[in-house]
């Protein structure tokens, strides 16, 4: 779909569909060219039916070079990556908060974000209240996979049918309890014996009980027959006994 022409290059701005979704492209694809035309993924939260030239030009404008950093003199750049919009400067990256737009952010604001200490970077989270068990805070945070609630070391994802902006402590507690139940081992599992010797004896008894009989003919209690005699002994036994006088 042709959305119009780029005012700078005069090339057509095309809306196309690929294996990973819709994207906009500057100019047609030339199979003989070494470099591919400039492309930008179409935002998933923006309907394709509302695609226009102005939005496409904004997408194709990334990455944006905001200007040199006043302290280092190196370029500050704004772009969108797999985990959202970010600022890049001198090999370091800083996420752009949702209150700012990657298409409109200026150099002074970017320098301000880069100057924030690591402890202050990103959203600090929203406290929903103390947990009734230990009075530790339950906090609503936003991660790379979406919003989640945190209590101590337990993190529970907020379902899509919940509104994070209006989430309450009463709604967060069942989510944390369900996540805690998954991490707790089942009560029906039998504990292992603490005494190694006792465990060894139990295993030996089990082996003795389940031991299979040896293969072959079954053994009986009858005595085995004597082996046949050979040689002189056999000939002597075969001779008839001599009659004695008077018989």
Buried (B, 14 or more C-beta within 10 A) or exposed (E): EEBEEBEEEEBBBBBEEEEEEBBBBBBEEEEEEEEEBBBBBBBEEEEEEEBEBEBBBBBBBBBBEBBEBEEEEEBBBBBBEEEEBBBBBEEEEBBBBEEBEBBEBEBEBBBEBBEEEEEEEBEEBBEBBEBEEEEEBBBBBBEEEEBBBBBEEBBBBBEEEBEBEEBEBEBBBEBBEEBBEEEEEEEEEEEEEEEEEEEEEEEEEEEEEEEEEEEEEEEEEEEEEEEEEEEEEEEEEEEEEEEEEEE
